[in-house]
Amino acid sequence: MLTQLKIEFFKLRRSRSFHLSFIALLGFVALMLWGFYTYAEHKTGAGARTPLQFRHTYESKTYFNGLTFALYSLVFSFSLLIPVFVVMTAGGQIAGEARAGTLRTMLLRPVSRIQVFLSKFAMVALHTYLLMAFFVALNLLVGYFLMGYDNLELYPGPLNLVDEPGRIMQDDAVWRFVYATFTGTWALLVVGAVAMFFSVLFDSPAMAIVTTLAIYIMLYIIGRIEFFEDLRPYFFTTDMDFWRDVLKPVPPWHSFLHYGSICGAYIFGLLLAAMAIFDRKDILT
């Protein structure tokens, strides 16, 4: 198993999508930095006219600090950017080998199909965590050196984190971002497991990736339309939002554990189904 993990890690490190994912995150942070800086100057600059309902947020430049920047960057990228790279990696694990014609050769070696599958999913989990850790660390460093840290002020708004104003002290806030790398990874592994399932089901990595992204984006968009409010609790995209609870002033631990467990059920259920199919998959035709 250890040898198989080393082989899969070498493949992951050599893949273009692996390097592209980190380059894209760098570009996203650069765009966020430009937008955040210009927006902060517009809202807090001399003569800026701020709507009354937002004045308690923008009247002080201390609101716009490195921790606020990291929070906005992380939340905005989590839903529609980072999942794309997770799906690209997971969707090509089995289907990519089948399309390249190497799956049959791989399974001729004295290693079980279950070990092959688990080692490939382990690389998906590793890549997911590396993306989260890299992105969080990058945002915190950029925010610290360019804007400095202060307390993390939270207000009702586009992030939908709190219903009333709250605050997380500076040192505690940094640790909250560290915790978010783990909760975010766990949530993203749901879409990773979906992509692995379709990677086993289809022999085309493009089909596995597109199918997973289509399902994810459809549920994500529908889940945010009020017409479908009654269906929202049944979407896995809704359960994935639990990762943000560690960034709230007082984390709701009961719902955090509840939705985290549901995500775990999705992950292990999809992996078991995928392994059952892969164990019986015909690789000769």
matplotlib code that plots the C-alpha trace (Angstrom):
import matplotlib.pyplot as plt

x = [0.0, 2.8, 4.4, 1.1, 0.8, 4.2, 3.3, 0.1, 1.9, 4.4, 1.6, -0.2, 2.9, 3.6, 0.1, -0.5, -3.8, -2.0, 0.3, -2.5, -4.7, -2.1, -1.3, -5.1, -5.4, -2.5, -4.3, -7.5, -5.8, -4.2, -7.7, -9.2, -6.4, -7.0, -10.8, -10.6, -8.2, -10.1, -13.4, -12.1, -10.7, -14.0, -16.0, -13.7, -12.1, -12.8, -16.2, -17.3, -21.1, -22.0, -25.6, -27.0, -27.7, -24.0, -22.4, -21.6, -19.5, -17.6, -17.2, -13.9, -10.9, -10.0, -12.8, -10.7, -7.7, -5.8, -8.1, -11.2, -9.5, -8.6, -12.2, -13.8, -11.3, -11.7, -15.5, -15.9, -13.5, -14.7, -18.0, -17.1, -13.3, -11.6, -14.2, -13.4, -9.8, -10.9, -13.2, -10.6, -8.2, -10.8, -12.6, -9.4, -8.2, -9.8, -11.3, -8.0, -6.2, -8.9, -8.7, -4.8, -5.0, -2.9, -5.7, -5.4, -1.7, -2.0, -4.5, -2.2, 0.2, 0.0, -2.2, -5.9, -8.3, -9.4, -5.9, -5.6, -8.8, -8.0, -4.6, -6.0, -8.6, -5.9, -4.2, -7.5, -7.7, -4.0, -4.5, -7.6, -5.9, -2.9, -5.2, -6.9, -3.7, -1.9, -4.9, -5.4, -1.7, -1.4, -4.3, -3.2, 0.4, -0.8, -3.3, -0.7, 2.1, -0.1, -2.9, -2.0, -4.1, -6.8, -9.8, -12.1, -15.3, -18.3, -21.6, -24.7, -24.1, -23.0, -21.1, -24.2, -22.0, -23.9, -27.3, -26.0, -22.6, -19.9, -16.2, -13.3, -10.2, -7.0, -5.1, -8.3, -9.2, -5.9, -6.5, -10.0, -8.5, -6.3, -9.3, -11.0, -8.4, -9.6, -13.3, -13.0, -11.1, -13.8, -16.6, -14.8, -14.2, -17.9, -17.6, -14.3, -16.2, -18.9, -16.2, -14.5, -17.8, -18.3, -14.6, -15.3, -18.6, -17.3, -14.2, -13.9, -12.3, -14.0, -17.4, -16.8, -15.6, -18.4, -21.1, -19.9, -19.5, -23.0, -24.6, -22.7, -23.3, -27.0, -27.6, -25.5, -27.5, -30.9, -30.1, -29.8, -33.1, -35.9, -38.4, -36.6, -36.3, -38.1, -35.6, -32.5, -32.0, -31.8, -28.9, -25.3, -24.2, -26.2, -24.6, -21.1, -21.6, -20.9, -17.2, -17.8, -19.1, -15.6, -15.4, -18.4, -17.9, -19.6, -19.5, -22.8, -21.2, -24.4, -25.2, -21.5, -21.3, -24.6, -23.8, -20.2, -21.5, -23.9, -21.0, -19.1, -22.0, -21.9, -18.2, -18.1, -21.3, -20.1, -16.7, -18.2, -20.5, -17.6, -15.3, -18.1, -18.4, -14.7, -14.1, -16.4, -15.4, -14.7, -11.2, -10.9, -13.4]
y = [0.0, 2.4, 1.8, 2.5, 5.7, 6.8, 6.0, 8.0, 10.9, 11.0, 11.1, 13.9, 16.0, 15.6, 16.4, 19.8, 20.3, 20.1, 23.0, 24.9, 24.9, 26.7, 29.2, 30.0, 30.6, 33.0, 34.9, 34.9, 36.4, 39.1, 40.1, 40.0, 42.2, 44.8, 44.7, 44.8, 47.7, 49.9, 49.0, 49.9, 53.2, 54.0, 53.2, 54.9, 57.6, 61.3, 62.3, 58.7, 58.4, 55.2, 54.0, 54.4, 50.6, 49.8, 52.7, 50.8, 48.5, 50.9, 54.0, 52.7, 51.7, 49.1, 47.0, 46.5, 44.6, 41.5, 39.1, 40.6, 40.3, 36.6, 35.9, 37.4, 35.8, 32.3, 32.4, 33.7, 31.2, 28.1, 27.6, 28.0, 28.0, 25.5, 22.7, 22.9, 21.8, 19.1, 17.7, 17.9, 15.8, 13.3, 12.9, 11.8, 9.3, 6.1, 7.4, 9.0, 5.6, 3.9, 6.6, 6.4, 2.6, 2.1, 0.9, -2.7, -2.8, -1.3, -3.9, -6.7, -6.0, -7.8, -5.1, -5.2, -2.9, -1.6, -0.5, 1.2, 3.0, 4.1, 5.3, 7.4, 8.9, 9.6, 11.8, 13.6, 14.3, 15.4, 17.7, 19.2, 19.9, 21.4, 23.7, 24.8, 25.2, 27.1, 29.4, 30.2, 30.8, 32.9, 35.1, 35.5, 36.5, 38.9, 40.4, 40.8, 42.4, 44.7, 45.6, 44.5, 42.6, 43.8, 42.1, 40.3, 42.3, 40.4, 41.9, 40.7, 40.9, 39.0, 36.4, 35.2, 34.3, 36.2, 37.6, 40.4, 42.1, 40.1, 40.0, 37.5, 38.7, 38.8, 35.8, 33.6, 34.6, 33.3, 29.9, 29.9, 30.1, 27.2, 25.2, 26.1, 24.3, 21.1, 21.7, 23.1, 20.0, 17.7, 19.6, 19.6, 15.8, 15.4, 16.7, 14.7, 11.5, 12.4, 12.8, 9.6, 7.8, 9.1, 8.4, 4.7, 4.8, 6.4, 5.7, 9.3, 11.8, 14.7, 13.0, 12.4, 16.0, 17.6, 15.5, 16.2, 20.0, 20.1, 18.4, 20.6, 23.9, 23.1, 22.2, 25.2, 27.7, 26.1, 26.0, 29.8, 30.5, 31.2, 29.2, 26.0, 26.7, 23.5, 21.4, 23.2, 20.9, 17.8, 19.1, 18.1, 21.6, 22.9, 20.5, 21.5, 25.0, 23.7, 24.4, 28.1, 27.6, 27.8, 31.4, 32.5, 34.4, 31.5, 28.3, 26.4, 23.1, 21.1, 21.9, 21.8, 18.2, 17.4, 18.6, 17.4, 13.9, 14.2, 15.1, 12.1, 9.9, 11.3, 10.7, 7.1, 6.1, 7.3, 5.7, 2.4, 2.4, 3.4, 0.7, -1.9, -0.9, -0.7, -4.1, -5.6, -3.4, -5.1, -3.9, -6.3, -4.7]
z = [0.0, 0.8, -2.6, -4.3, -2.3, -3.5, -7.1, -6.9, -5.2, -8.0, -10.6, -8.7, -8.4, -12.1, -13.3, -14.9, -13.1, -9.8, -10.7, -12.4, -9.3, -7.2, -10.0, -10.4, -6.6, -6.8, -9.6, -7.6, -4.5, -6.7, -8.1, -4.6, -3.3, -6.0, -5.6, -1.8, -1.7, -4.1, -2.4, 1.0, -0.3, -1.9, 1.3, 3.8, 1.7, 2.1, 0.9, 0.5, 0.9, 2.6, 2.8, 6.4, 6.8, 6.1, 7.9, 11.1, 8.9, 6.7, 8.8, 10.3, 8.2, 10.9, 9.5, 6.4, 7.7, 6.7, 8.5, 6.8, 3.5, 4.2, 5.2, 2.1, -0.2, 1.4, 1.5, -2.1, -3.5, -1.6, -3.4, -7.1, -7.5, -5.2, -5.9, -9.6, -8.9, -6.5, -9.1, -11.8, -9.7, -8.5, -11.8, -13.6, -11.0, -12.4, -15.7, -16.6, -16.3, -18.3, -21.1, -21.2, -21.3, -18.2, -15.9, -17.1, -16.6, -13.2, -12.0, -13.2, -10.4, -7.1, -5.5, -4.9, -6.6, -3.3, -2.5, -5.8, -5.3, -1.7, -2.7, -5.4, -3.1, -0.6, -3.2, -3.8, 0.0, 0.1, -2.9, -1.3, 2.0, 0.3, -1.7, 1.5, 3.5, 0.7, 0.1, 3.7, 4.4, 1.3, 2.2, 5.8, 4.7, 2.0, 4.5, 7.2, 5.2, 3.1, 5.5, 8.9, 11.4, 13.8, 15.4, 12.9, 12.8, 11.5, 10.3, 8.6, 4.9, 1.8, 3.7, 5.6, 8.6, 11.4, 12.0, 14.3, 14.6, 16.3, 16.9, 17.0, 18.6, 16.5, 17.9, 18.0, 14.5, 13.1, 14.7, 13.3, 9.8, 10.7, 11.7, 8.5, 6.5, 8.0, 8.0, 4.4, 3.3, 4.9, 3.1, -0.2, 0.0, -0.6, -4.2, -4.4, -3.6, -6.1, -8.8, -7.8, -8.1, -11.7, -12.4, -11.8, -13.6, -16.8, -18.8, -19.8, -17.3, -19.1, -18.6, -14.9, -14.3, -16.3, -14.7, -11.2, -11.9, -13.5, -10.4, -8.0, -9.7, -10.3, -6.6, -5.5, -7.5, -6.8, -3.1, -3.1, -4.9, -2.5, -4.7, -3.7, 0.0, 1.0, -1.1, 0.2, 3.3, 1.0, -1.1, -0.1, -1.1, 1.8, 4.3, 3.0, 4.4, 7.9, 7.4, 7.9, 11.4, 12.8, 11.5, 13.6, 16.9, 18.7, 16.7, 16.8, 17.7, 17.6, 14.0, 13.2, 14.3, 12.7, 9.2, 9.4, 10.1, 7.1, 4.9, 6.3, 5.4, 1.8, 1.6, 2.9, 1.2, -2.2, -1.7, -0.7, -3.8, -6.0, -4.6, -5.1, -8.7, -9.3, -7.7, -10.4, -13.2, -16.5, -17.7, -20.6, -22.9]

ax = plt.figure().add_subplot(projection="3d")
ax.plot(x, y, z, "-o")
ax.set_aspect("equal")
plt.show()
